[in-house]
Amino acid sequence: MKRVCEDWKTEAFTPDLINGSYWDAFAENAKAASAEIRCVKDIAAAAEEVRKIAEEVEAKEVVVAGDDSDEGIAVACQALSDSGRTVYRDKFEVAEHAPKAELGLSRAEFGVGETGSVVVDTYSYEARVVGMLPIAHIVLLDANCLTDTVTTAFQVMAKVFKKGYLGFITGPSRTADIERVLSLGVHGPHRFFIVAIGKEEGETK
């Protein structure tokens, strides 16, 4: 899968810009934007949580952005397949099935405490449609990969960005352009899940 940066942690993250100390602000602002956060201790627990979410949203087909170089994505895909769901990972299959798939799965590179947003490497076409077309979207996020503000997020991105696409996702799709009534899921996913790896439920620091 084509990416803006193959290894964000090595090439772009430094402790002064990215760390886990902004978790409380991130979680509060993400929830305020209607994101649903599921905290898990490790990759195995993340895979089980992804399976539970797929069951919750009654997903039969799942489109995925990411390959086996991402252990979290690989293990989650195996859990989905083992539970009887059809998982599409090839870029051509993702493009074909994303419009009718019930669930998308991808990786967030880091989160932004100030807004509760996650930053997703969306260089590839499949990475973009996975987060736009299914009715629900899950991102896996390392809970220690957070930045304080949007300004700092751009400093991180500037370390590696030369061309391509990066996306900020802040909760599920929303619009209020019809009689100023807020509606979710009109132009994208109705539900947005953040599976935060390395953060136990109820843990703050």
Rosetta silent file (secondary structure, phi, psi, omega in degrees, C-alpha in Angstrom):
SEQUENCE: MKRVCEDWKTEAFTPDLINGSYWDAFAENAKAASAEIRCVKDIAAAAEEVRKIAEEVEAKEVVVAGDDSDEGIAVACQALSDSGRTVYRDKFEVAEHAPKAELGLSRAEFGVGETGSVVVDTYSYEARVVGMLPIAHIVLLDANCLTDTVTTAFQVMAKVFKKGYLGFITGPSRTADIERVLSLGVHGPHRFFIVAIGKEEGETK
SCORE:     score description
SCORE:     0.000 S_00000001
   1 L     0.000  128.382 -178.676    0.000    0.000    0.000 S_00000001
   2 L   -69.305  136.812 -176.071    1.436    3.351   -1.022 S_00000001
   3 L  -136.692  153.742  172.632    2.126    5.653    1.923 S_00000001
   4 L   -65.405  -40.818 -179.072    3.391    9.155    2.585 S_00000001
   5 L  -140.327  128.460 -178.055    5.746    7.658    5.182 S_00000001
   6 L   -74.266  -29.608 -176.557    6.600    3.981    5.637 S_00000001
   7 L  -141.973   85.789 -176.745    7.609    4.326    9.287 S_00000001
   8 H   -59.286  -41.767 -174.486    6.123    7.321   11.058 S_00000001
   9 H   -63.612  -39.826 -178.952    7.523    6.431   14.466 S_00000001
  10 H   -78.351  -41.546 -170.196   11.112    6.272   13.253 S_00000001
  11 H   -90.998  -21.904 -171.641   11.063    9.065   10.699 S_00000001
  12 L  -127.345  -22.397 -172.937    8.723   11.656   12.203 S_00000001
  13 L   -92.851  129.430  170.952    8.109   11.134   15.902 S_00000001
  14 L  -128.719  149.332 -174.274   10.258   12.751   18.581 S_00000001
  15 L   -57.617  -27.947  179.960    9.375   12.826   22.307 S_00000001
  16 L   -73.772  -18.744 -179.170    9.037   16.601   22.335 S_00000001
  17 L  -107.579  -37.477 -173.774    6.312   16.400   19.667 S_00000001
  18 L  -126.949  122.220  173.580    4.677   13.000   20.146 S_00000001
  19 E  -164.693  179.425 -174.619    3.943   11.234   23.446 S_00000001
  20 H   -89.950    4.065 -173.154    1.107    9.893   25.540 S_00000001
  21 H   -73.119  -10.195 -178.037    0.742   12.820   27.938 S_00000001
  22 H   -98.365   15.880 -174.498   -2.088   14.390   25.931 S_00000001
  23 H   -58.339  -48.065 -174.668   -4.409   11.418   26.351 S_00000001
  24 H   -59.121  -45.200  178.415   -6.988   13.063   28.619 S_00000001
  25 H   -65.005  -42.934  179.303   -7.502   16.017   26.278 S_00000001
  26 H   -59.656  -50.180 -177.089   -7.573   13.734   23.252 S_00000001
  27 H   -62.698  -42.662 -179.743  -10.163   11.383   24.745 S_00000001
  28 H   -62.442  -45.774 -177.215  -12.380   14.223   25.955 S_00000001
  29 H   -74.221  -33.883  176.593  -12.358   16.025   22.607 S_00000001
  30 H   -65.189  -43.837  179.474  -12.750   12.856   20.535 S_00000001
  31 H   -66.447  -35.385  177.461  -15.794   11.825   22.562 S_00000001
  32 H   -63.573  -26.554  178.244  -17.227   15.349   22.244 S_00000001
  33 L   -92.036   12.344  176.528  -17.026   14.862   18.465 S_00000001
  34 L    75.720   14.607  170.623  -19.000   11.587   18.804 S_00000001
  35 L   -72.120  148.274  179.338  -16.040    9.251   18.307 S_00000001
  36 E  -109.282  114.574 -175.156  -16.359    5.979   20.221 S_00000001
  37 E   -99.101  130.593  174.896  -13.140    5.069   22.051 S_00000001
  38 E  -119.976  116.262 -177.043  -12.320    1.496   23.031 S_00000001
  39 E   -93.925  131.852 -179.213   -9.209    1.169   25.229 S_00000001
  40 E  -137.356  156.828 -173.736   -7.193   -2.058   25.072 S_00000001
  41 L   -83.969  -29.691 -175.022   -3.890   -3.167   26.537 S_00000001
  42 L  -154.913 -176.731 -175.426   -2.268   -4.810   23.514 S_00000001
  43 H   -65.294  -40.213  179.181   -2.628   -5.955   19.894 S_00000001
  44 H   -61.112  -42.820  178.546   -4.396   -9.198   20.781 S_00000001
  45 H   -67.559  -33.720  177.539   -6.992   -7.289   22.788 S_00000001
  46 H   -63.501  -43.470  179.628   -7.342   -4.804   19.922 S_00000001
  47 H   -61.134  -41.768  178.304   -8.137   -7.619   17.488 S_00000001
  48 H   -65.380  -37.217  178.759  -10.811   -8.951   19.827 S_00000001
  49 H   -67.216  -39.517  176.144  -12.283   -5.458   20.177 S_00000001
  50 H   -60.932  -42.617  177.697  -12.398   -5.077   16.387 S_00000001
  51 H   -60.616  -42.986  179.334  -14.255   -8.387   16.183 S_00000001
  52 H   -62.554  -42.034  179.109  -16.742   -7.190   18.822 S_00000001
  53 H   -64.081  -42.506  177.894  -17.353   -3.947   16.958 S_00000001
  54 H   -58.289  -39.894  177.415  -17.918   -5.861   13.706 S_00000001
  55 H   -67.026  -41.336 -178.598  -20.506   -7.948   15.513 S_00000001
  56 H   -61.599  -40.555 -178.232  -22.082   -4.840   17.048 S_00000001
  57 L   -91.844    4.384  177.556  -22.536   -3.117   13.679 S_00000001
  58 L    57.840   45.555 -179.031  -23.587   -6.405   12.051 S_00000001
  59 L   -82.266  126.980  173.736  -20.805   -6.219    9.485 S_00000001
  60 L   -99.530  -32.817  179.432  -20.631   -9.049    6.989 S_00000001
  61 E  -122.076  135.342 -178.517  -18.028   -7.413    4.724 S_00000001
  62 E  -127.530  130.320  174.914  -15.002   -5.444    5.911 S_00000001
  63 E  -105.805  139.853 -169.664  -12.624   -3.396    3.764 S_00000001
  64 E  -130.110  137.236  170.936   -9.145   -2.825    5.120 S_00000001
  65 L  -107.578  119.522 -179.383   -6.284   -0.412    4.425 S_00000001
  66 L   134.215  152.389 -179.353   -2.947   -1.875    5.471 S_00000001
  67 L  -119.952 -171.835 -174.166   -0.829   -4.968    4.972 S_00000001
  68 L   -70.901   -7.580  173.291    0.885   -7.555    7.157 S_00000001
  69 L   -68.373  -19.161  174.698    3.751   -5.188    7.936 S_00000001
  70 L   -98.208  103.449 -175.085    1.261   -3.636   10.388 S_00000001
  71 H   -59.874  -39.405 -179.617    0.885   -6.312   13.066 S_00000001
  72 H   -61.366  -44.473  177.892   -2.243   -4.744   14.521 S_00000001
  73 H   -64.304  -44.088 -177.614   -4.006   -4.752   11.162 S_00000001
  74 H   -61.621  -46.675 -178.003   -2.845   -8.297   10.395 S_00000001
  75 H   -68.595  -38.048  178.037   -4.046   -9.761   13.691 S_00000001
  76 H   -65.143  -39.852  178.803   -7.360   -7.888   13.514 S_00000001
  77 H   -63.481  -38.871  178.084   -7.969   -9.173    9.987 S_00000001
  78 H   -63.864  -41.768  178.908   -7.365  -12.725   11.142 S_00000001
  79 H   -63.742  -38.801  178.146   -9.870  -12.275   13.970 S_00000001
  80 H   -66.508  -44.471  179.191  -12.453  -10.922   11.529 S_00000001
  81 H   -63.722  -42.507 -179.636  -11.903  -13.800    9.098 S_00000001
  82 H   -63.819  -24.954  179.845  -12.071  -16.370   11.894 S_00000001
  83 L   -88.514    6.227  173.251  -15.440  -14.949   12.938 S_00000001
  84 L    92.912    9.864  179.640  -16.861  -15.647    9.472 S_00000001
  85 L   -91.723  150.856  177.204  -16.669  -12.190    7.957 S_00000001
  86 E   -87.221  122.967 -175.658  -15.440  -11.483    4.447 S_00000001
  87 E  -114.423  124.149  179.139  -12.335   -9.295    4.600 S_00000001
  88 E  -107.148  124.682 -178.468  -11.100   -7.406    1.533 S_00000001
  89 L  -125.416  -26.795  175.389   -7.495   -6.195    1.588 S_00000001
  90 L   -63.056  138.579 -172.894   -6.355   -6.162   -2.031 S_00000001
  91 H   -61.086  -34.083  179.470   -6.594   -2.613   -3.369 S_00000001
  92 H   -73.425  -36.961  176.769   -8.780   -3.611   -6.314 S_00000001
  93 H   -68.646  -39.001  176.871  -11.140   -5.601   -4.102 S_00000001
  94 H   -60.319  -46.303  179.828  -11.304   -2.715   -1.628 S_00000001
  95 H   -60.292  -38.241 -178.149  -12.223   -0.308   -4.439 S_00000001
  96 H   -73.053  -39.245 -169.925  -14.941   -2.669   -5.651 S_00000001
  97 H  -100.732  -13.302 -177.852  -16.501   -3.528   -2.297 S_00000001
  98 L   -56.429  -38.033 -177.621  -16.068   -0.349   -0.213 S_00000001
  99 L   -62.981  -23.729 -178.351  -19.362    1.234   -1.378 S_00000001
 100 L  -117.522   -1.078  177.640  -21.415   -1.607    0.117 S_00000001
 101 L   -68.910  145.227 -179.785  -19.178   -2.845    2.939 S_00000001
 102 L   -83.537  -17.184 -172.782  -20.558   -2.300    6.421 S_00000001
 103 E  -146.834  138.724  172.387  -17.178   -1.665    8.046 S_00000001
 104 E  -116.485  147.313 -179.935  -13.798   -0.125    7.232 S_00000001
 105 E  -133.321  130.587  178.311  -10.571   -0.719    9.161 S_00000001
 106 E  -152.172 -177.786 -177.415   -7.389    1.338    8.990 S_00000001
 107 E  -110.354  131.834  169.144   -4.467    2.702   11.004 S_00000001
 108 L   -93.682  132.042 -178.825   -4.226    6.147   12.591 S_00000001
 109 L   -74.444  -40.666  175.685   -0.634    7.357   12.727 S_00000001
 110 E  -162.557  167.398  178.872   -1.230    9.666   15.693 S_00000001
 111 E  -112.949  164.302 -178.141   -3.902   11.658   17.500 S_00000001
 112 E  -121.002  113.145 -176.051   -4.279   15.368   18.246 S_00000001
 113 L   -59.409  -41.261 -174.563   -5.199   16.293   21.808 S_00000001
 114 L   -58.917  -34.890 -173.576   -6.516   19.768   20.979 S_00000001
 115 L  -119.116  -12.009 -174.062   -9.259   18.491   18.642 S_00000001
 116 L    72.650   19.046  179.653   -9.614   14.767   19.347 S_00000001
 117 E   -85.850  159.462  167.455   -8.698   14.119   15.711 S_00000001
 118 E  -117.472  146.565  178.674   -6.646   11.247   14.338 S_00000001
 119 E  -102.720  124.951 -175.977   -4.185   11.650   11.482 S_00000001
 120 E  -119.021  134.378  176.134   -4.366    8.932    8.831 S_00000001
 121 E   -77.056  104.941 -173.658   -1.883    8.318    6.013 S_00000001
 122 L  -113.110   33.809  178.883   -4.265    8.391    3.040 S_00000001
 123 L   -58.883  -44.751 -176.709   -1.786    8.392    0.163 S_00000001
 124 L   -79.823  151.103  178.056   -3.359    5.256   -1.342 S_00000001
 125 H   -60.135  -42.467 -177.285   -6.830    5.233   -2.849 S_00000001
 126 H   -63.928  -34.125  178.135   -7.871    2.295   -0.687 S_00000001
 127 H   -65.464  -31.170  179.371   -6.891    4.159    2.486 S_00000001
 128 H   -75.507  -46.128 -174.713   -9.201    6.996    1.502 S_00000001
 129 H   -72.636  -29.214  178.622  -12.291    4.964    0.570 S_00000001
 130 H   -59.647  -34.322 -179.042  -12.027    2.679    3.636 S_00000001
 131 L   -94.105   -0.645 -176.165  -12.624    5.717    5.837 S_00000001
 132 L  -115.620  -36.126 -168.368  -15.263    7.363    3.647 S_00000001
 133 L   -96.764  -40.188  178.361  -17.655    4.803    2.154 S_00000001
 134 L   -64.892  159.867 -177.096  -18.554    2.112    4.744 S_00000001
 135 L   -76.931  -16.016  174.732  -21.228    2.979    7.310 S_00000001
 136 E  -138.644  149.589 -176.349  -18.770    2.422   10.183 S_00000001
 137 E  -137.749  132.265  174.974  -15.015    2.975   10.410 S_00000001
 138 E  -113.831  135.571  167.439  -12.443    1.695   12.917 S_00000001
 139 E  -118.565  141.074  170.374   -8.939    3.076   13.321 S_00000001
 140 E   -90.949  131.041 -177.309   -6.213    1.456   15.379 S_00000001
 141 E  -132.574  129.355  170.109   -4.259    4.050   17.362 S_00000001
 142 E   -72.461  117.276 -174.194   -1.187    3.707   19.547 S_00000001
 143 L   -65.026  -14.153  177.434   -2.336    5.566   22.663 S_00000001
 144 L   -91.985   -1.587 -179.073    1.184    6.894   23.221 S_00000001
 145 L  -102.631   80.104 -177.833    1.292    8.542   19.788 S_00000001
 146 E  -133.619  147.555  172.482   -0.383   11.861   20.487 S_00000001
 147 E  -119.149  162.026 -173.019    0.478   15.464   19.865 S_00000001
 148 L   -74.630  -54.065 -171.973   -0.776   18.498   21.737 S_00000001
 149 L  -128.485  168.783  175.397   -2.106   20.810   19.016 S_00000001
 150 H   -64.072  -37.765  178.101   -2.885   20.918   15.300 S_00000001
 151 H   -58.396  -44.782  177.645    0.125   23.202   14.848 S_00000001
 152 H   -66.342  -36.129  177.018    2.379   20.552   16.340 S_00000001
 153 H   -57.705  -41.373  178.399    0.702   17.912   14.171 S_00000001
 154 H   -68.503  -31.043  174.803    1.776   19.854   11.095 S_00000001
 155 H   -64.475  -40.134  177.022    5.328   20.022   12.438 S_00000001
 156 H   -63.793  -48.742 -177.870    5.315   16.220   12.653 S_00000001
 157 H   -62.163  -36.116 -177.707    3.867   15.851    9.171 S_00000001
 158 H   -64.421  -21.442  179.496    6.368   18.286    7.693 S_00000001
 159 L   -65.314  -28.534 -173.000    9.206   15.954    8.655 S_00000001
 160 L  -125.368  -15.027 -171.951    8.140   13.375    6.060 S_00000001
 161 L   -76.868  124.995  172.432    5.611   14.929    3.693 S_00000001
 162 L  -122.938  -40.335  174.181    6.721   15.438    0.097 S_00000001
 163 L  -161.955  164.181  178.280    3.586   14.504   -1.820 S_00000001
 164 L   119.707 -149.246 -175.810    0.397   12.536   -1.380 S_00000001
 165 L  -139.471  140.040  170.398   -2.529   12.800    1.012 S_00000001
 166 E  -132.006  143.697 -177.472   -2.987   12.938    4.765 S_00000001
 167 E  -122.607  139.843  169.397   -6.330   13.061    6.510 S_00000001
 168 E  -100.893  123.036  177.307   -7.567   14.468    9.823 S_00000001
 169 E  -113.716  124.615 -179.666  -10.624   12.549   11.057 S_00000001
 170 L  -125.666   90.078  179.969  -12.646   14.071   13.871 S_00000001
 171 L    73.429 -177.335  178.965  -15.569   11.846   14.751 S_00000001
 172 L   -71.474  168.245  177.079  -18.131   10.432   12.308 S_00000001
 173 L   -58.246  140.386  179.826  -19.426   12.288    9.276 S_00000001
 174 E  -148.594  149.653  174.893  -21.733   15.161   10.206 S_00000001
 175 E  -150.258  152.201  175.804  -23.673   17.926    8.518 S_00000001
 176 L  -138.867   31.907 -175.029  -26.129   20.594    9.579 S_00000001
 177 L   -87.648   -0.431  175.403  -26.789   22.263    6.231 S_00000001
 178 L  -110.731  104.423 -179.436  -30.472   21.264    6.112 S_00000001
 179 L    55.132   25.855  176.421  -32.446   23.549    8.434 S_00000001
 180 L    56.371   33.161  175.658  -29.412   23.582   10.758 S_00000001
 181 L  -102.351  122.423 -177.072  -30.301   20.153   12.152 S_00000001
 182 L   -70.014  127.636  176.632  -27.223   18.050   12.953 S_00000001
 183 E  -128.236  139.955  178.308  -27.175   14.707   11.157 S_00000001
 184 E  -103.111  145.250  172.097  -24.523   12.005   11.381 S_00000001
 185 L    80.243   15.157 -178.296  -23.429    9.712    8.585 S_00000001
 186 L   -75.823  -44.219 -175.469  -24.787   11.686    5.629 S_00000001
 187 L  -113.145   18.411 -178.077  -21.502   12.095    3.753 S_00000001
 188 L   174.486 -161.220 -176.139  -19.484    9.286    5.350 S_00000001
 189 L   -57.567  139.242  176.921  -19.452    6.812    8.249 S_00000001
 190 L   -79.012  -28.713  178.756  -22.300    7.011   10.724 S_00000001
 191 E  -131.153  141.197 -178.681  -20.084    5.608   13.492 S_00000001
 192 E  -129.857  120.097 -176.361  -16.367    6.138   14.082 S_00000001
 193 E  -111.463  135.541  172.406  -14.410    3.919   16.468 S_00000001
 194 E  -113.305  114.226  175.106  -10.928    4.516   17.871 S_00000001
 195 E   -95.095  105.146 -174.013   -9.301    1.388   19.285 S_00000001
 196 E   -91.158  111.059 -175.173   -6.574    2.823   21.505 S_00000001
 197 E   -90.365  128.435 -179.944   -3.793    0.276   22.003 S_00000001
 198 L    96.498   14.708  179.305   -1.760    0.521   25.193 S_00000001
 199 L  -134.232  109.008  178.077   -4.381    2.312   27.261 S_00000001
 200 L   -70.077  147.469  178.423   -6.434    0.342   29.775 S_00000001
 201 L   -59.310  130.061  179.458  -10.036    1.453   30.271 S_00000001
 202 L    90.966  -12.658  178.076  -10.167    4.009   33.089 S_00000001
 203 L   -77.246  139.842 -177.600   -6.416    4.755   32.922 S_00000001
 204 L  -108.981  -55.676 -173.768   -5.625    8.445   32.564 S_00000001
 205 L   -82.165    0.000    0.000   -1.879    9.105   32.486 S_00000001
